[in-house]
Amino acid sequence: MLLEPEGGSGGGKGQGFEVQKSGDARVCLIGYPSVGKSSFLSKVTKTKSEAAAYEFTTLTSVPGVLEYEGAEIQVVDLPGIIRGASEGRGRGRQVVATAKTADLIIIILDATKSHQQREHLERELEAIGIRLNKERPNMSIKIKKTGGIKLNCLTPPKYIDEKLVTSILKDYKVHNADVMVRDENITVDDLIDVINEQHVVYTPCLYVYNKVDSVSLEEVDRIAREPNTVVMSCELDLGIQDVVEEVWYRLDLLRLYTKRRGTAPDFREPMVVRHDSSIEDVCNSIHRDFKFQFKYALVWGSSSKFGNAPQKCGLNHKVHDQDVVSIFTK
């Protein structure tokens, strides 16, 4: 479903742009015009995003559904980014803002073009508050009413000190806070990200180079060895399944099989939940009020401490991939 943006005072509504989030996870395709995003979407989903060998074919967000390992993964083809996107050129601010909602970003690149395309796209996403393949800085800021600013740490940080932290926080109108730093490599940029954490997201990213059929084998080998990278050719149907498998691996989703009392587990259609999910999350996936009728659960699989025998557990039990779960209610 495409959601229409609100019309402003300058005119009527524009093209539908935002896409309602659905499925078990969302993947956003980012890239310059004509790199093969639409072709890739058409290959891995039943959606036919318009594709052509000229720029700006896709002018709005196009969603499709990738069905894999029992999961439904929403894949959103965003309009091609141009330089200056984070400043609003070419509707770029809307493009990268939509990318903030992704569980995984795929940056599709042209193997026949320079390495700068990757750096430029990273810079555009960085400017809008998307941190690719990075963890949230291991520090916290607790605002107080009095007492000034205090820096607490186990090991003195290499790149910041209490005077610098105080100065930066005061720039953000924070005059009283306890700052806890748990990583000696915290930088000024990390500190600013934590201050602005409501505007910053940390998203895994996969770099996919298309058109590898148009470069030498040596160049393909060099590109494929780059971190977080997969190569493909939509034109020749090469490497597309490798990309799909890597997407599944990066999303780190869990498949659970449900079991009713007195019956065998249903292995045909798994329930798909996020990594690090608990039995409570499983209940919420069924219905948000289901946990209030919860009595206990039986779990078979690698999360059970009894091996192949079931473990009786409560709402806080963490499930593992391919566990069998039976939930009992009051």
N, C-alpha and C positions, 0 to 999 in steps of 0.2 A: 504494500500500500504506500503510495507517495503522498506526503503531506504537503499541502500548499503553503508557501510562506505567506505571512500576513502582508496585506497591501499597505504601503505607507501613504503619506499625504501626497507624494509625487505621482501617484498613478494607481492602476489596478494591480491585481495579483500577477506575479510572474510565473514561470514554469515551476511545476512541482520539483522539489529538490531533496528535502529530508526524506529518509526512508524509515518506516517504523521497524524497530528492532524485533526480530523473530527468530525462532529456531533455538538450537542448543548453544550456538556461538556465532559471533559476527566477524567476518574477515573483510577488510576494505582494500581494494586495489587502487594504488596510487602510481602515477607516472605521467610523463610528458605525453602530449598527443601522438597518436600513431605508433605506440610501442607494442601494441598487441593486447591491451587489457580486455577489449571487447571480444577479441578472438578467443582469449583464454576463458572468459566467462562462458562463451558459447560452447566450448569444448567440455567443461566440467559440470555444467548445469544444463537444464532444459530451456534456459532463457536465451533468446536470440537478441543479444545487444547489437545494435547496428554497428557494422565495422566497414571501414573503407581505407584506402591508401592515401587519404588526405587528412589534414589536421582538423580537430574539433568536431569529429563525427558525433561523439557522445556529449550532449549539452546538459544532461540532467543525470541524477543518480539512477542506476539501473540495478535492481536486486535480482539475484537468482539463488537457488537452493542446491548445494552440493550434498548429496546423500552418500555417506561413507561410514562403514562400521556401525550401522544402526543410528548414526547421528544425522541431524539435519543442520547443516552449517550454512548460514546466510552469507552469500558473497555479494558485495556491493561494488559495482564498477563506477568509480567516481569520475567526473569530467577531467580531461587532461589538464595537468597543472602547467602554468607558464611561470616564468621568472617574476618575482614580486608577488606571488600568490598570497603570502602571509600578510601583505599590505592591502589586499583586496583586489588586486588585478585579476581579470578573468574569472571572477566569482571565486577566486582561490581561497579566500577566508572561509567561505561556506564549505569548500571541499575539505580543507584541513580540519575544520571544526567537526565535520561529520566523522572524520577519521579518528577523532578523540574517543568515539564511542566503540571503537573496534577492540576485539579481544586479540586480534593479530592483524598487523599491516603487512601487505605484500607490496613491495616497491618493484614494479616491472620496468626493466631497463632494456635498452637497445644495445646488443652486443657489438654492433658495428660502429657505435659512437664512443666518444671519449669518456674517461672515468669521471670527468667533472659533472656529468649528469647526476650521478649518485650523490656527490657532495652538495650540489645545489638543492636537490630534493631534501636531503637531511637538514640543510640549513633552513629551508622553508618550514619544515615540521618542527624543528627546534624553536623557531621564532614564535610559533603559535602555542608552545607549551607541551609538545609531544616529545618524550625522551625515549629513544629507540634502544631496545636491548640493554636497558639499564635498570638497576634496582633503586628503590627509593633510598635516599641517603639515610644512614643509620644514626639519626639524631632526632631530638624532639624539642619543642618549644612550649613551655607552659606559662601562659599569661597570668600575671598576678596583679593585685591592686596597689601593693607597696613593695618596698625592698630593693628597688633598682634591678639591674640586670646581673645575673650570676652565671658564669660558665662552669659547668661541671664535666669532668672527663676522667677516664681511667688512665689514658696516656695522652700527654699534651699533643693537640693537633699540630700538624706541620705547617699548615697554610693559613690558619686563623688564630686569633687570640682574643681575650676578653675585651680589649679596647676596640678591636675591629668589629667584633660581634655587636658591641654596644652601639657603635657608630651606625652600623647598617640597620639595626632594629629601630633606632631613633628616626632614621629616614622613613621608616614605615609606621611612624607614630606609636611605636611600642617602647615604653619606658620602664616597665617592670616585668621581668620574666626570668624563669629558670630555664637555661639552655643545657641540655644533656647531649654530649657528643660521645658516641661509642665507637667511632672510627677515626683514627689519627689522620686519614687521608681526606677528610672533609675539606672542600674548597669553598670559596666565597659563592661561586655559582650554586653549589649544593645548598648552602645556607639560604640563598634567595629563593630557590625552588621550594624549600620547606616552608618559608614564610608565605609563599604564594601557592601552597599545595592545592587549594581548591581550583586552581587554574592549570595545574600540571598533571599529566598522566604518564605512566611508565608502561610502555606497550612493546611486546615482542615484535620483531620485524624480520621478514624473510625477503632477501633480495633475489629476484628471479630475472635472469638475463634471457631475453627472447632473441630470435633470429640467429642462433648459433650456427645454422647451416650456411651463413654468409661470411663466416670468418674461418681462419685456419684451425686445424686440430690443436696446434700449440697454444693458440689464443684461447680456445675453449678450455683446455686443461688449466691454463693460468687463471681464468675467471672462476672456474669451478672450485679452485682451491681457496678462494677468498672466504672469510668467515661468514656464516649464515647465508650461504649462497647456493642456488640451484640453477641449472641451465636448461633451456628448452627451445624447441622450434614449433610454434603453432602451425606454421605452414606445412611442415612435414610430419606433424604429430609425434615429435620426439621429446621425451623427458617429461611429458605432461603428468603421467602417473607418478613420477618421482616427486613432482611438486605437490600433488595431492597427498601423498604419503608423508611428506615433510610438514605440510599444513596440519595433518592429524597429530603428528608427533609434537609440534610446537604448541598446539592448543591444549594438549595434556588433559583431554577429557577422560572421564571414567565411565565404563559400561557396567551397569548393574542388572542382574536378572532377578525377577520377583518370583516368589514361591508362595502359593496358598497352602493352608494347612491340609495335609493328607494328599497333596498332588505333587507331581514332579515340577521342577523349575521350568519356566517358559524361556527357552533360549532363542526364540525366533525374533523377538523385538526387545532389545535391551532398553532400559531407562538410562539416559545419558545425563550425567551431572558434572559439575566442575571439579577440578583437582582440589584435594584437601576438603572435600565435602564430608559432613557428618550425617548421622541418621536423621537429625533434625532437618538438615537441608533436603534429604530424601523425602521426608514428610511434607515439606513446603513445596516440593516439586509436584507432589500428588494433589495437595490442596493446602492453602495457607492455614486453615483451621484444623487440619488433620492431626497435628501434634498435640492438640488439646484432648483428643481421645486416645492418645498413645499410652500403651501399658508397658511393652518391652518389644525388643526385636531379637530375632535369631539371625546370625550372620555366618555363612560358610565362605571360605576362601582365604586369601593370604592375610586379610586383616584379623582373622580369628586366631586367637592364641592357642587354640586346640588343633590346629592343622585342618584336617578334613572334617573334623567334628564341629558342630555349630557352637557358637558362643552367644550366650544371652547378654544383651547389652542395652544401654540407655541411649538417650538422644545425643550425647556428646561423642559417641563412638565414631571414629574416622573410618570410612570405607575405602577399599582398594579396587582397582580395575578388575572387572569380571567376578566380583563378589556375588553371591546369591543372598538375597535379603527377604526375610519374612517378618512382617510387622503385625503385632497383635494389639488390639484396641480394648478399651474398657467395656 
